[in-house]
C-alpha cells in the first residue's frame, strides 16, 4: 500500500473502539493515582475480548484492541505487578493479537501515539497535560519520519551525479525537520521531573512466556532505520548494532523489511564519500554532496537537543536505582551514536572541502 494508504489506515485504527474502552478512559488515571491495582486488574479482565470475538478481528481491530489493553498493562506494571500474574487469561489474548498484527505481544510506541485517538478519546495513564503533550510530540514527528525514510529509499536509487539527487535530498531534509519540531514541543510542554518520576514508570517492560517485552518509548521511533539507509548500514560497532536490532521487533513490519533490505548495502553517505575520493568529481557531484551534508547537519540538530532532553529527565529522576530508561539503555547510548555518526559525517565533510579547495586553486 502507499504511504497515503498507511495514513488513512492509521486514522481508521484510531477511530475504532473494539473493547468499549471509551467508557472507562476517565477511570484509569484515577485508579493509577490511587494505586488501585486490584480494580485495574478487574477492568482488564472485564474488557478482554473473548476467543470467539478475538478470532474474527480484522488487522485494524486487533491493533486497536492491543492499544487499549496496553494502557492497562502499563498501568498495572507501573505499580510493580506483572499483568499476566494478575490476569492469566492475558497470555492467550496477547498471543493472538500479536499474530494478527505481526507485532510483539504487547503495545508499542505506535499503539500509544500513531494509533491513539485525539481529543477526549485519547488513551492516557495519567490524564495530565504533560502526558498529552508527550504523545503529541511523537505524533508531530512520526508520519514525516516515515515520509523521510521512503524518500531516502528513492534517494538511494538515484545517481549521485544526477541533479535530482539534490532535489530529493532537500525533500528528505524537509521531512526530517519534524523530528526537531517534536523535540522542541516536548521540551516546551513536558516537565522532565514529571516524565522521569511518573510517566516513564508506565513504560516499563513486562514479562510474558519467560521473555521481556519493552514498553512504549520514544526510542522505538524508527530513526535507526533512517540512519541505516543514510549512514550506518555498514557500521560494525557491536553496541550500536545491538541497539538497532533490539528495537526492530517494535516497528512496522514493512520498516523491518526496509532495514534488512539495506543491511548488506553501502549507505548513502559512504557512497558519496567514496565517489568524492575516487572520482570522477563533477560540479554537480560536489553540489549534491553539499546538500547531503545539510541533511547530516539536520540529523545532528535533532540528536543534540534530544540528548539534552533525555539527560534532563535522568537528572530529575529521584530513584537512586534507576540508571536506564524503559528500553534498558542510559543516555550514554545517545552519546555513542552521536560519536559514530560524527566520524562518518566528518569523512564526507573532508571530501567536500578537499574538492572545493581544488576548485578555488584551479
MOLIN-V235609 format. One record per pair of residues at least 6 apart in sequence whose ideal C-beta (glycine too) atoms are under 8 Angstrom apart, sorted by sequence separation. I is the first residue (numbers start at 0). GAP is how many residues later the second one is. D is the distance in whole Angstrom. If there is no record, write none. Layout:
# MOLIN-V235609
i->I gap->GAP d->D
i->I gap->GAP d->D
This chain:
# MOLIN-V235609
i->75 gap->6 d->8
i->76 gap->6 d->6
i->83 gap->6 d->5
i->97 gap->6 d->6
i->115 gap->6 d->6
i->116 gap->6 d->7
i->124 gap->6 d->7
i->157 gap->6 d->6
i->158 gap->6 d->7
i->205 gap->6 d->8
i->206 gap->6 d->8
i->213 gap->6 d->7
i->234 gap->6 d->7
i->274 gap->6 d->7
i->323 gap->6 d->5
i->75 gap->7 d->5
i->82 gap->7 d->6
i->83 gap->7 d->6
i->97 gap->7 d->4
i->102 gap->7 d->8
i->115 gap->7 d->5
i->123 gap->7 d->5
i->157 gap->7 d->5
i->204 gap->7 d->5
i->205 gap->7 d->6
i->248 gap->7 d->8
i->322 gap->7 d->6
i->0 gap->8 d->7
i->30 gap->8 d->5
i->31 gap->8 d->8
i->48 gap->8 d->7
i->56 gap->8 d->7
i->96 gap->8 d->7
i->123 gap->8 d->7
i->204 gap->8 d->6
i->223 gap->8 d->8
i->231 gap->8 d->7
i->247 gap->8 d->6
i->265 gap->8 d->8
i->30 gap->9 d->5
i->189 gap->9 d->8
i->204 gap->9 d->5
i->205 gap->9 d->7
i->275 gap->9 d->7
i->72 gap->10 d->5
i->75 gap->10 d->6
i->83 gap->10 d->8
i->94 gap->10 d->6
i->121 gap->10 d->6
i->154 gap->10 d->7
i->157 gap->10 d->6
i->204 gap->10 d->6
i->274 gap->10 d->6
i->275 gap->10 d->8
i->53 gap->11 d->8
i->71 gap->11 d->7
i->93 gap->11 d->4
i->111 gap->11 d->8
i->123 gap->11 d->7
i->202 gap->11 d->8
i->203 gap->11 d->6
i->247 gap->11 d->6
i->27 gap->12 d->8
i->30 gap->12 d->7
i->93 gap->12 d->6
i->202 gap->12 d->4
i->231 gap->12 d->8
i->121 gap->13 d->7
i->154 gap->13 d->5
i->201 gap->13 d->7
i->202 gap->13 d->6
i->275 gap->13 d->6
i->153 gap->14 d->6
i->154 gap->14 d->6
i->202 gap->14 d->5
i->274 gap->14 d->8
i->27 gap->15 d->7
i->243 gap->15 d->8
i->309 gap->15 d->8
i->26 gap->16 d->7
i->48 gap->16 d->6
i->227 gap->16 d->7
i->271 gap->16 d->7
i->313 gap->16 d->7
i->72 gap->17 d->8
i->150 gap->17 d->6
i->154 gap->17 d->6
i->271 gap->17 d->5
i->313 gap->17 d->6
i->23 gap->19 d->6
i->115 gap->19 d->6
i->223 gap->19 d->7
i->150 gap->20 d->5
i->151 gap->20 d->6
i->223 gap->20 d->5
i->271 gap->20 d->6
i->310 gap->20 d->5
i->46 gap->21 d->7
i->47 gap->21 d->7
i->68 gap->21 d->8
i->150 gap->21 d->5
i->309 gap->21 d->5
i->46 gap->22 d->8
i->112 gap->22 d->5
i->23 gap->23 d->7
i->111 gap->23 d->7
i->115 gap->23 d->8
i->223 gap->23 d->6
i->268 gap->23 d->7
i->68 gap->24 d->7
i->113 gap->24 d->8
i->147 gap->24 d->5
i->150 gap->24 d->6
i->267 gap->24 d->7
i->306 gap->24 d->6
i->309 gap->24 d->6
i->43 gap->25 d->7
i->46 gap->25 d->8
i->68 gap->25 d->7
i->112 gap->25 d->4
i->113 gap->25 d->7
i->20 gap->26 d->7
i->111 gap->26 d->8
i->112 gap->26 d->5
i->224 gap->26 d->7
i->19 gap->27 d->7
i->147 gap->27 d->4
i->219 gap->27 d->5
i->268 gap->27 d->7
i->306 gap->27 d->4
i->18 gap->28 d->5
i->43 gap->28 d->4
i->65 gap->28 d->8
i->68 gap->28 d->8
i->113 gap->28 d->5
i->146 gap->28 d->4
i->147 gap->28 d->5
i->218 gap->28 d->6
i->305 gap->28 d->7
i->306 gap->28 d->7
i->18 gap->29 d->8
i->42 gap->29 d->6
i->43 gap->29 d->8
i->108 gap->29 d->7
i->112 gap->29 d->6
i->113 gap->29 d->8
i->221 gap->29 d->5
i->228 gap->29 d->7
i->232 gap->29 d->5
i->18 gap->30 d->7
i->144 gap->30 d->7
i->219 gap->30 d->5
i->221 gap->30 d->8
i->224 gap->30 d->5
i->232 gap->30 d->6
i->17 gap->31 d->7
i->65 gap->31 d->5
i->143 gap->31 d->5
i->144 gap->31 d->7
i->219 gap->31 d->7
i->227 gap->31 d->6
i->232 gap->31 d->8
i->302 gap->31 d->7
i->306 gap->31 d->7
i->39 gap->32 d->6
i->43 gap->32 d->7
i->64 gap->32 d->6
i->65 gap->32 d->8
i->143 gap->32 d->7
i->213 gap->32 d->8
i->232 gap->32 d->6
i->233 gap->32 d->6
i->72 gap->33 d->6
i->73 gap->33 d->7
i->143 gap->33 d->8
i->144 gap->33 d->7
i->213 gap->33 d->8
i->221 gap->33 d->5
i->224 gap->33 d->6
i->228 gap->33 d->5
i->232 gap->33 d->7
i->233 gap->33 d->6
i->61 gap->34 d->8
i->72 gap->34 d->6
i->143 gap->34 d->3
i->144 gap->34 d->6
i->224 gap->34 d->5
i->227 gap->34 d->6
i->232 gap->34 d->5
i->302 gap->34 d->7
i->303 gap->34 d->7
i->39 gap->35 d->5
i->40 gap->35 d->7
i->61 gap->35 d->5
i->65 gap->35 d->6
i->142 gap->35 d->8
i->143 gap->35 d->7
i->223 gap->35 d->8
i->227 gap->35 d->8
i->231 gap->35 d->6
i->302 gap->35 d->5
i->39 gap->36 d->5
i->69 gap->36 d->6
i->70 gap->36 d->8
i->213 gap->36 d->7
i->230 gap->36 d->5
i->233 gap->36 d->6
i->65 gap->37 d->7
i->69 gap->37 d->2
i->140 gap->37 d->5
i->229 gap->37 d->6
i->230 gap->37 d->7
i->61 gap->38 d->4
i->62 gap->38 d->5
i->68 gap->38 d->7
i->139 gap->38 d->6
i->140 gap->38 d->5
i->228 gap->38 d->6
i->229 gap->38 d->5
i->230 gap->38 d->4
i->299 gap->38 d->8
i->302 gap->38 d->7
i->17 gap->39 d->7
i->36 gap->39 d->6
i->39 gap->39 d->8
i->43 gap->39 d->7
i->47 gap->39 d->7
i->53 gap->39 d->6
i->61 gap->39 d->5
i->227 gap->39 d->7
i->228 gap->39 d->7
i->229 gap->39 d->6
i->230 gap->39 d->7
i->40 gap->40 d->8
i->56 gap->40 d->8
i->62 gap->40 d->8
i->65 gap->40 d->7
i->66 gap->40 d->6
i->140 gap->40 d->7
i->47 gap->41 d->6
i->50 gap->41 d->7
i->54 gap->41 d->7
i->58 gap->41 d->6
i->65 gap->41 d->6
i->69 gap->41 d->5
i->139 gap->41 d->5
i->140 gap->41 d->3
i->299 gap->41 d->7
i->36 gap->42 d->5
i->40 gap->42 d->8
i->43 gap->42 d->8
i->44 gap->42 d->5
i->47 gap->42 d->7
i->53 gap->42 d->5
i->58 gap->42 d->6
i->69 gap->42 d->7
i->139 gap->42 d->4
i->298 gap->42 d->7
i->299 gap->42 d->8
i->17 gap->43 d->5
i->27 gap->43 d->6
i->31 gap->43 d->5
i->43 gap->43 d->5
i->53 gap->43 d->8
i->56 gap->43 d->6
i->15 gap->44 d->6
i->27 gap->44 d->7
i->30 gap->44 d->7
i->34 gap->44 d->5
i->36 gap->44 d->5
i->44 gap->44 d->7
i->48 gap->44 d->7
i->66 gap->44 d->4
i->137 gap->44 d->6
i->178 gap->44 d->7
i->15 gap->45 d->6
i->18 gap->45 d->8
i->40 gap->45 d->4
i->47 gap->45 d->5
i->50 gap->45 d->8
i->65 gap->45 d->6
i->66 gap->45 d->7
i->136 gap->45 d->5
i->139 gap->45 d->6
i->295 gap->45 d->8
i->299 gap->45 d->7
i->17 gap->46 d->5
i->18 gap->46 d->6
i->31 gap->46 d->7
i->40 gap->46 d->6
i->43 gap->46 d->7
i->136 gap->46 d->7
i->12 gap->47 d->5
i->16 gap->47 d->7
i->17 gap->47 d->5
i->20 gap->47 d->4
i->27 gap->47 d->6
i->31 gap->47 d->8
i->77 gap->47 d->7
i->11 gap->48 d->6
i->15 gap->48 d->4
i->62 gap->48 d->7
i->66 gap->48 d->5
i->136 gap->48 d->4
i->296 gap->48 d->8
i->18 gap->49 d->5
i->36 gap->49 d->7
i->66 gap->49 d->7
i->135 gap->49 d->7
i->136 gap->49 d->4
i->295 gap->49 d->5
i->12 gap->50 d->5
i->13 gap->50 d->8
i->17 gap->50 d->8
i->18 gap->50 d->7
i->20 gap->50 d->8
i->74 gap->50 d->6
i->175 gap->50 d->7
i->8 gap->51 d->7
i->12 gap->51 d->5
i->16 gap->51 d->8
i->63 gap->51 d->7
i->73 gap->51 d->6
i->62 gap->52 d->6
i->70 gap->52 d->5
i->132 gap->52 d->7
i->133 gap->52 d->6
i->136 gap->52 d->7
i->292 gap->52 d->7
i->295 gap->52 d->7
i->70 gap->53 d->7
i->132 gap->53 d->7
i->135 gap->53 d->8
i->136 gap->53 d->7
i->12 gap->54 d->8
i->70 gap->54 d->6
i->67 gap->55 d->6
i->292 gap->55 d->6
i->66 gap->56 d->7
i->132 gap->56 d->3
i->133 gap->56 d->5
i->291 gap->56 d->7
i->292 gap->56 d->6
i->132 gap->57 d->5
i->129 gap->59 d->7
i->288 gap->59 d->7
i->292 gap->59 d->6
i->128 gap->60 d->7
i->129 gap->60 d->5
i->129 gap->61 d->6
i->133 gap->61 d->7
i->288 gap->62 d->7
i->289 gap->62 d->6
i->288 gap->63 d->5
i->129 gap->64 d->5
i->129 gap->65 d->7
i->133 gap->65 d->6
i->229 gap->65 d->7
i->230 gap->65 d->7
i->127 gap->66 d->7
i->229 gap->66 d->8
i->285 gap->66 d->7
i->130 gap->68 d->6
i->129 gap->69 d->7
i->229 gap->69 d->7
i->285 gap->69 d->5
i->285 gap->70 d->7
i->125 gap->72 d->7
i->226 gap->72 d->8
i->275 gap->72 d->8
i->125 gap->73 d->7
i->148 gap->73 d->7
i->155 gap->73 d->6
i->225 gap->73 d->8
i->285 gap->73 d->7
i->124 gap->74 d->7
i->151 gap->74 d->6
i->269 gap->74 d->7
i->272 gap->74 d->5
i->276 gap->74 d->6
i->280 gap->74 d->5
i->268 gap->75 d->6
i->272 gap->75 d->5
i->275 gap->75 d->3
i->125 gap->76 d->8
i->144 gap->76 d->6
i->145 gap->76 d->8
i->148 gap->76 d->6
i->152 gap->76 d->7
i->268 gap->76 d->7
i->271 gap->76 d->6
i->275 gap->76 d->7
i->282 gap->76 d->8
i->124 gap->77 d->4
i->144 gap->77 d->7
i->148 gap->77 d->5
i->151 gap->77 d->5
i->144 gap->78 d->7
i->147 gap->78 d->6
i->151 gap->78 d->6
i->272 gap->78 d->5
i->275 gap->78 d->7
i->141 gap->79 d->7
i->222 gap->79 d->8
i->268 gap->79 d->5
i->271 gap->79 d->8
i->275 gap->79 d->6
i->137 gap->80 d->6
i->140 gap->80 d->7
i->148 gap->80 d->7
i->246 gap->80 d->7
i->144 gap->81 d->7
i->245 gap->81 d->7
i->245 gap->82 d->8
i->137 gap->83 d->7
i->242 gap->86 d->7
i->242 gap->90 d->6
i->31 gap->93 d->6
i->32 gap->93 d->8
i->31 gap->94 d->6
i->238 gap->94 d->7
i->242 gap->94 d->7
i->24 gap->95 d->8
i->28 gap->95 d->7
i->24 gap->96 d->7
i->27 gap->96 d->8
i->28 gap->96 d->7
i->239 gap->96 d->7
i->24 gap->97 d->8
i->27 gap->97 d->7
i->28 gap->97 d->5
i->238 gap->97 d->6
i->239 gap->97 d->6
i->24 gap->98 d->7
i->28 gap->98 d->4
i->21 gap->99 d->6
i->24 gap->99 d->8
i->27 gap->99 d->8
i->28 gap->99 d->8
i->236 gap->99 d->8
i->13 gap->100 d->8
i->105 gap->100 d->6
i->239 gap->100 d->6
i->13 gap->101 d->6
i->25 gap->101 d->7
i->12 gap->102 d->4
i->13 gap->102 d->6
i->14 gap->102 d->7
i->20 gap->102 d->7
i->105 gap->102 d->7
i->13 gap->103 d->5
i->104 gap->103 d->6
i->112 gap->103 d->8
i->236 gap->103 d->6
i->9 gap->104 d->5
i->13 gap->104 d->7
i->16 gap->104 d->8
i->104 gap->104 d->8
i->111 gap->104 d->4
i->9 gap->105 d->6
i->110 gap->105 d->7
i->152 gap->105 d->7
i->234 gap->105 d->6
i->148 gap->106 d->7
i->155 gap->106 d->8
i->218 gap->106 d->7
i->105 gap->107 d->5
i->108 gap->107 d->4
i->219 gap->107 d->8
i->104 gap->108 d->6
i->106 gap->108 d->8
i->107 gap->108 d->6
i->108 gap->108 d->6
i->216 gap->108 d->6
i->218 gap->108 d->5
i->231 gap->108 d->7
i->103 gap->109 d->5
i->105 gap->109 d->7
i->106 gap->109 d->6
i->108 gap->109 d->7
i->145 gap->109 d->8
i->148 gap->109 d->7
i->155 gap->109 d->8
i->216 gap->109 d->5
i->231 gap->109 d->8
i->234 gap->109 d->8
i->103 gap->110 d->8
i->109 gap->110 d->8
i->215 gap->110 d->8
i->216 gap->110 d->5
i->218 gap->110 d->7
i->226 gap->110 d->8
i->230 gap->110 d->7
i->108 gap->111 d->4
i->159 gap->111 d->6
i->214 gap->111 d->5
i->107 gap->112 d->6
i->108 gap->112 d->7
i->155 gap->112 d->6
i->159 gap->112 d->6
i->213 gap->112 d->6
i->231 gap->112 d->7
i->154 gap->113 d->6
i->199 gap->113 d->7
i->213 gap->113 d->6
i->230 gap->113 d->5
i->93 gap->114 d->6
i->160 gap->114 d->8
i->213 gap->114 d->7
i->226 gap->114 d->7
i->230 gap->114 d->7
i->159 gap->115 d->5
i->151 gap->116 d->7
i->90 gap->117 d->7
i->191 gap->117 d->7
i->195 gap->117 d->5
i->89 gap->118 d->8
i->90 gap->118 d->8
i->172 gap->118 d->8
i->179 gap->118 d->7
i->186 gap->118 d->7
i->194 gap->118 d->5
i->195 gap->118 d->7
i->168 gap->119 d->7
i->175 gap->119 d->7
i->182 gap->119 d->6
i->196 gap->119 d->7
i->191 gap->120 d->4
i->195 gap->120 d->4
i->196 gap->120 d->6
i->160 gap->121 d->6
i->162 gap->121 d->6
i->165 gap->121 d->6
i->169 gap->121 d->6
i->172 gap->121 d->6
i->176 gap->121 d->6
i->179 gap->121 d->6
i->183 gap->121 d->7
i->191 gap->121 d->5
i->194 gap->121 d->8
i->195 gap->121 d->4
i->196 gap->121 d->5
i->204 gap->121 d->7
i->83 gap->122 d->7
i->161 gap->122 d->8
i->165 gap->122 d->5
i->168 gap->122 d->5
i->172 gap->122 d->5
i->175 gap->122 d->5
i->179 gap->122 d->5
i->182 gap->122 d->5
i->186 gap->122 d->6
i->195 gap->122 d->8
i->196 gap->122 d->7
i->202 gap->122 d->8
i->203 gap->122 d->6
i->77 gap->123 d->5
i->82 gap->123 d->6
i->83 gap->123 d->7
i->160 gap->123 d->6
i->164 gap->123 d->5
i->168 gap->123 d->6
i->171 gap->123 d->6
i->175 gap->123 d->7
i->178 gap->123 d->4
i->182 gap->123 d->5
i->185 gap->123 d->6
i->191 gap->123 d->7
i->192 gap->123 d->4
i->202 gap->123 d->4
i->204 gap->123 d->8
i->77 gap->124 d->5
i->81 gap->124 d->6
i->83 gap->124 d->6
i->160 gap->124 d->5
i->191 gap->124 d->4
i->76 gap->125 d->8
i->81 gap->125 d->5
i->159 gap->125 d->6
i->162 gap->125 d->8
i->165 gap->125 d->4
i->168 gap->125 d->8
i->172 gap->125 d->5
i->179 gap->125 d->7
i->199 gap->125 d->7
i->77 gap->126 d->7
i->161 gap->126 d->8
i->164 gap->126 d->8
i->168 gap->126 d->6
i->175 gap->126 d->7
i->182 gap->126 d->6
i->199 gap->126 d->6
i->74 gap->127 d->7
i->76 gap->127 d->5
i->160 gap->127 d->7
i->73 gap->128 d->4
i->76 gap->128 d->8
i->159 gap->128 d->6
i->73 gap->129 d->6
i->76 gap->129 d->5
i->159 gap->129 d->8
i->73 gap->130 d->8
i->9 gap->133 d->8
i->72 gap->133 d->6
i->6 gap->136 d->6
i->76 gap->138 d->7
i->5 gap->140 d->7
i->109 gap->140 d->8
i->73 gap->141 d->6
i->108 gap->141 d->7
i->109 gap->141 d->8
i->72 gap->142 d->8
i->73 gap->142 d->7
i->107 gap->142 d->5
i->109 gap->142 d->7
i->2 gap->143 d->7
i->107 gap->143 d->8
i->2 gap->144 d->7
i->103 gap->145 d->5
i->69 gap->146 d->7
i->102 gap->146 d->8
i->103 gap->146 d->6
i->2 gap->147 d->6
i->102 gap->147 d->7
i->102 gap->150 d->8
i->101 gap->151 d->5
